[in-house]
């Protein structure tokens, strides 16, 4: 219990939160600059508050629909896993559900080519990393290496779900269109 309290204190210190906010802000800024620099079509970048356009999701390809469903499940399960007690039977069962949903998210991403039509983008590197890191994190915990397991899984949650998820809200992307377009 004491180890958990110490690790949670380190995660939520003002300095740690500020560093994470600066990293996320930098990544969002870099993404927008990347799109502007390489001539990405930015249809209507005005911010419109409205009810979500669910029709856009219904019109998306099955790969995108499965990808979004898996990502939402992974965010929900991952949040529960990060906030609840570790090492319990419940944690292990939910952990396998998270591994399955992350595998689904990463796997379906290889069938999505909307950022660079017909080609893979730099985000596909992240998917490859997730597919390699998931088994290593499982092996780490089975060998008793809690630190490596925690760092890998937390990194995938923050980098593979939260930060990559923020990219989907950039102007011209589907989630932007659903919520702000």
QUICOR-V156084 format. One record per residue. N is the residue number from 0. RES is the residue in one letter. OMEGA is omega in whole degrees, 0 to 359 (999 if undefined). Layout:
# QUICOR-V156084
N_RES_OMEGA / N_RES_OMEGA
This chain:
# QUICOR-V156084
0_X_182 / 1_X_178 / 2_X_179 / 3_X_180 / 4_X_180 / 5_X_181 / 6_X_179 / 7_X_178 / 8_X_180 / 9_X_181 / 10_X_189 / 11_X_175 / 12_X_180 / 13_X_179 / 14_X_180 / 15_X_179 / 16_X_179 / 17_X_178 / 18_X_180 / 19_X_179 / 20_X_179 / 21_X_179 / 22_X_180 / 23_X_178 / 24_X_178 / 25_X_180 / 26_X_178 / 27_X_178 / 28_X_180 / 29_X_179 / 30_X_180 / 31_X_178 / 32_X_178 / 33_X_181 / 34_X_179 / 35_X_183 / 36_X_184 / 37_X_170 / 38_X_177 / 39_X_179 / 40_X_178 / 41_X_189 / 42_X_183 / 43_X_185 / 44_X_174 / 45_X_183 / 46_X_181 / 47_X_176 / 48_X_182 / 49_X_173 / 50_X_182 / 51_X_176 / 52_X_182 / 53_X_178 / 54_X_180 / 55_X_178 / 56_X_179 / 57_X_180 / 58_X_181 / 59_X_180 / 60_X_177 / 61_X_178 / 62_X_179 / 63_X_180 / 64_X_178 / 65_X_179 / 66_X_181 / 67_X_179 / 68_X_178 / 69_X_180 / 70_X_178 / 71_X_177 / 72_X_180 / 73_X_178 / 74_X_180 / 75_X_182 / 76_X_180 / 77_X_178 / 78_X_177 / 79_X_181 / 80_X_182 / 81_X_185 / 82_X_182 / 83_X_181 / 84_X_181 / 85_X_175 / 86_X_181 / 87_X_177 / 88_X_179 / 89_X_179 / 90_X_181 / 91_X_179 / 92_X_178 / 93_X_178 / 94_X_177 / 95_X_176 / 96_X_180 / 97_X_178 / 98_X_179 / 99_X_181 / 100_X_177 / 101_X_177 / 102_X_178 / 103_X_180 / 104_X_181 / 105_X_181 / 106_X_181 / 107_X_182 / 108_X_180 / 109_X_176 / 110_X_181 / 111_X_183 / 112_X_184 / 113_X_181 / 114_X_175 / 115_X_188 / 116_X_177 / 117_X_182 / 118_X_174 / 119_X_179 / 120_X_179 / 121_X_178 / 122_X_178 / 123_X_174 / 124_X_178 / 125_X_178 / 126_X_177 / 127_X_178 / 128_X_180 / 129_X_181 / 130_X_176 / 131_X_186 / 132_X_181 / 133_X_180 / 134_X_179 / 135_X_178 / 136_X_177 / 137_X_178 / 138_X_180 / 139_X_182 / 140_X_177 / 141_X_177 / 142_X_178 / 143_X_180 / 144_X_184 / 145_X_183 / 146_X_180 / 147_X_178 / 148_X_182 / 149_X_182 / 150_X_181 / 151_X_182 / 152_X_178 / 153_X_177 / 154_X_178 / 155_X_180 / 156_X_183 / 157_X_183 / 158_X_186 / 159_X_180 / 160_X_187 / 161_X_183 / 162_X_178 / 163_X_177 / 164_X_178 / 165_X_177 / 166_X_183 / 167_X_179 / 168_X_176 / 169_X_179 / 170_X_180 / 171_X_180 / 172_X_186 / 173_X_183 / 174_X_174 / 175_X_180 / 176_X_181 / 177_X_187 / 178_X_187 / 179_X_187 / 180_X_999
